[in-house]
Amino acid sequence: MQIDQVVLREANLNEMSGWDELVKRFDNHRVFHTTDWIGSLEDSSKGRPLFLVYEKKGEIVGCLPGLLTRVGPIRVFGSPLPGWQTRSMGPAFDEKEITTTEMTALLIPFLEKQYGVHHIEIMSHTLDQEFMNDFGFRGEPRPVFRVPLYPGDEDRVLKNMKANARQKVKRGVKLGLITRFTYSENFVDEIYDQLVEVYARGGNTIPFNKQRVEAFFRHMKEAGDLLAIGVYLPDSDICIATGLFTVENKELILWAWTTRTKYRQYNPTELMTWTVMQKAMEMGCIVFQIGGGSDFKTKFGAYPDLSKIRWVRSRYKWLTGARDIAEKCYRWQQAVRGHLARRRISKKFSAVVNEDSEEQKTVQSETLHIFKQQGKKA
């Protein structure tokens, strides 16, 4: 499809074979645009990948990856859709060569005529809001937190963290907690088990299955973009916290982090995250993005970024309304399931404390012993 010398089409075989090099031409590309990320979504049964290119005067000026899927009889294009554990996607493009108007004017009829798409969702921080509204898209802000990183100047980053976060990092070191990066896919079992526990603790059920974590881990590992880390008790193989991060285009992104309920008193998240931040700075990262709206992230020196927007458009107005109702029903269902899961896990850990009180006393005693030993050495 063509408008004013701009052509929108599917990527050909040559372009597909060099997709990552193609998309990385553009400054606003992210790890979510790469074939490995799209492959991880495909392996998680999110849909059929679609790689689109915008061409102007024989040159590629934009790339738009996404997936085609169905919700009953409704055909959907997601770049990405909610629940895909994908912070953004949308087009990666040369802002000097192509505009939001040109891209959107081509995209809507292309998807509707070529693939019979009824509903489109795109998440991006670079599309012009006014023109997206003109094309019938509704914008839904999706705030994230961003932490500035300074390679070669770790002290500056550490000073930007809140005092209690720095104290917990030092405490973790004094307690002798061990952080280990790993690329063993066996680690996924530990990660997922902890994720289920964390969601239940917060009154939620985990919205994705183990297959999604396995696909993410495998594809990001193959791409060389994965940082997977565990925190262990001193002289032990007991893993008390885990984290999954990606590194691409000088950007560190948190995908998931967890802490075992039984060992929350060790506050391992701060030491784990700081260790990853240090590693990312060694790799040249200049920003750390943490998704979600929790103020907990501000302790790492994060500031809110409100530029990212989920753009939603349906061919029929009633379909957008149905989508909103379905989302509310899903959230209500998850809340009910999460409440029940939280009750189950509360009973479980109450039983553990009652039956294992001596072990808990031992843990507290060992913690105090380590502090005393460190005090003597000092």
N, C-alpha and C positions, 0 to 999 in steps of 0.2 A: 504494500500500500504506500502511496506517495502523496506528499503535499509540499509544494514549493521547494522542490529539489531534495527534500528529506524523505528517505525510504525506510519503512519499518518491515522487517522480515525475520524469519527464523535464521539462526546462525547455520552456515553450511558446515560440511565435515571438517574442512581445514580450520575454520574459526573455532569449531568445537574442540578440536585437538589442541588448540593453543588458547583456550578460553581464559585461563588464569592470567596469562601474559597480556591478553587483550584487555581484560577488565582492569588490570593493574596500571594501565596507562592513565587512568583517571584518578585525580587526587581524592575524590570522595568515595573511592571503593573501600570496602571493608571485608572482613573474613567471611561475612554472610553471602558475598557475591561469588565466592569461589566454587569450583566444581566439587571439592570435597565436602563443603558444607551442604550443598544441594544434594550430593550423594547420600549424606547422612540422613537427610529428610526423606529421600526416596526409599532408603532401606528401612525407615521407620513407618513405611506405608502412608506417607502424607500425600502422595499423588504422583503424577507424571511430570517430570521436569520439562520446562519450556525455556529455552535460551533465545532471547530476542536481541536484535541489534538495530540501531539507528544508523543509517548511512547517509552522508551528505557529500555530494560531488566525488563519489568513489572512496570516501574515507569513513571509517567507523568513528562516530562521534558520541555514541552512547550504547550501553549494554543494560538489558533488563532481564534478570533471571527470575523465575517463579515456578510454581507448580500448579497443574490443572488437577482438580479433584471434583468429586460429586458429593452432594448432600441430598440423598434421595434423587429426585429428578432434576435438581438444581445443579448446574455446572458453574464451578467457581474457579477463579484465578487468584491465587494468593502469593503475595510477595512481601511478607509472608502472611499467613493467617494466624489468629490467636491460638495459643496452645502448642505452637511449634517450637517453643524455647529458642526463638530467633528474634533478637532485639530489633533488627531493622533489615531492610533489603532495598527494595525500590530500584530506581535506575542509578547506575554509575555513569557519569557523562561529563563532557566538556562544556562548562557553562558559557564559554565564549562562542561556541559553535552551534548550540541548540538550546531552545527555551522550553520551559514547562508547557507552554501552549502548544508548541510543535509536537512534543512527545505525546501529550495527552490527546490531542486532536486525532492523532494516528492510532493510538493504542485502543481506544474504546471501540471504534468500528472494526478494527482488526480482530480483536478478541471475540466480539459478538458474531461476526460473519464467518471467520475461519474456524472457530471452535465452539460456537453457540453458547458463549459464556453469558450467564445471567447476573453474576455478582463479582465485583472486583474489590480487593483490598491490597493497599500498598502502604508500607511504612517507610518514611524517609524524613530526613531533616533538611533536605536541599530543594524541595519543590516549592514553587511560589504559591502561597496560600490563597491569594486572591483569585488566581487563574484556576486553581483546582476547584474552588467553590463555583466558579463560572461553568465548569463542566459537570456540575452536579455531585461532586464529591463532598462528603461531610468529614470534617477534620476532628479527630479525637486525640488531644495531646497525651503523650506517653512520657512523663518525666523520668529522667535518669540522673545519676550523680557522676561527676567526673572529678578525678584527682590529677592535678598537674604533677608530672614526673620530670626529674632533672638528672639525666645520665651524667655521672661524674660528680654529682653533688648530692649524695644521699642525706647528708646532714640537713640540707634545706628541706627535703621532703619530710624527714622525721620531725623537724621543728614545726611543720605545718599540721602535723597530727595533734589531736587533743591530748592533754596531759595524761588523762586516764588510760588512753590507748598506749602511749609510750611506756607507762608504768607496767601495763600488762605484758608488753613485749619483754621488758626487763625481767618481770616475774617469771615468765615462761622460760627464759634463759637460765635464771637462777634455779628453777625447779628441775632443770636438766631435760626438759622436753626435747624430743628429737624430731626434726622435720626431714622428710625424705621425698624427693621427686622420684616418680616411677613411671614406667611405660609398659608395665605388665598388665595385660587385659584382665588378669585375675583380680585386679584392684577394683574392677567394676562391681563385683559382688559386695565388697565392703561399702563402696560409695552408695550403691542403691539401697542397701539395708539401712544406712544412716539417713538417707534422704527420706525414706518412708517414716522413720522415727521422728525426724525434724518436722515434717508436715503434720503428723499426728499431734505432736507437742503443741503446735500452733493452732490446732483445731481444724485442720484441713486434711483432705486425702490427696495423695500425690497425683497430679494430673497427667502423668506420662508413665509409660511402662519401662521395664528394664531394657527392652530392645532399643529404645530411644537412646539410653545412656551408652549402651554397647556401640551403637552406630556412630554416635558423636565421638566417643573415645577412639574408635578404630580409624575413622576418617581424619580426625584432627591429628592423630599420631602419624598417619601416612603423609599428611601434608607438612609435617614439621611445625605445626602451629600450636601444639598441645603443651600445657604445663599442668600436670597432675601431681598432687602433693598430699601426703598424709602426715599427721602429727602423732607421735608415739610416746608412751610413758618411758622414763629412763630405764635402760637395760631391759627392754621388753618389746614384744611384738604386738602389744595391745594398742590398736589404733583408736584414738579418741576424737579425731577430727579429720575431715577430708576437704579437698578443694579441687575444682576443675576450672581452668582458665585457658584462654587462647591469646596468642600474640600474632598480630599481622598489621602491616602498615604503621609501625611505631605505636600501636595501640594495644594495651592489655585489657582484656575483657573478662569479667567474672561470669562463669556459666552456672556454677553451683558451689555452695560451701555448706558444711554440716559440722555439728558437734554432738557427741554422745551425751545423752541426758545425765548419765551416771557420772560423767567427768567434767561437767560444766564448771565446777569450782576451779578448774585449772585455767579457765579462760584461754583456750588454745587458738581461737580465731585470730586474735591480734598478732601473735607470733607467726602463725601460718601466712597471713596476708602480707605482713611486712617482708617475710622471706621471699614470697613471690614477687613483690614490688621490687625488691633488690635485684632479683634475677631478671626481671623485665627491663630494668634500667641498664643492666649489663648488655642486654640485647638491643638497646637503643630506643626503648619505648619512651614517649613523652607525655602520654596520658593513660589513665586507668579509668575505665568505665565500669560502674556498678549499677545494675538495673534496679527498678523498684523505687518506692517512695519512702522507705524507712529512714528515719533520722539517724539510725545506728551507723549508716555509712559516713555521716559527717565527721565521725571521730578519726577517720583516716585523712582528713583534710579535703573532703569532697565538697563540691558546690553543686546545686541543682542546675540541670540543663533542660530547658523546656522547649527546645527547638524540634524535637522529634515528634512527628504526628502520624497517626494511623488514618489513612484516607480510605473511606468506605463509599462505594457506589453500587447501586443495583439498577438493573434495567427497568424494574417496576418498583414504584414507591412502596407497595405493600410488602415487598420482599425485604426491604431494609427494616421495616417494622417487625416482621417475623424474625429476622436475624436478632434484633434487640431483645425480643421476648425469649427466644431460645437461649441467648447468653444469660439472661436473668435467671431462667429456670435451671440452667447448668450450674450457676454459682450457688443458687439455693440448694440444689441437690448436693453439691460438693460440701457446703457448709454443714448440712445434716449429717452426711457421711463422716466429715471431719470431726464433728462433735462426738459421734459415737466412737470413732477411732481414738479420740483424746481420752474418753472415759476408760476405754480398754487399756490404753497405755499407762494411764494414771494408776489403775488397779495393779497392773503388772509391776510397775516400779515401786508401788507401796509394798507389794509382797516381797520384792527383792530387798528393800530396805529392812523390812521386818525379819526376813530370814537370814539376811547377810549383814546384820548390823556390825558384827565384829570386823568384817572386811572393810566397812566404811570407816570404822574407827582406825583401822590400820592405815588406810589411805591418808586420813587426816594426820595421823602420827608421823607417817613417812614424809608428808609435806612439811611439817614443822621441823623434822629432823634435817631435811635438806637445807631449809633456811638457816638453821643453827650452824650447820657445817660450813655453809657459804659465809656466814658471819665470822666464824673462826678464821677462815682462810683470809678474809679481808683484813 
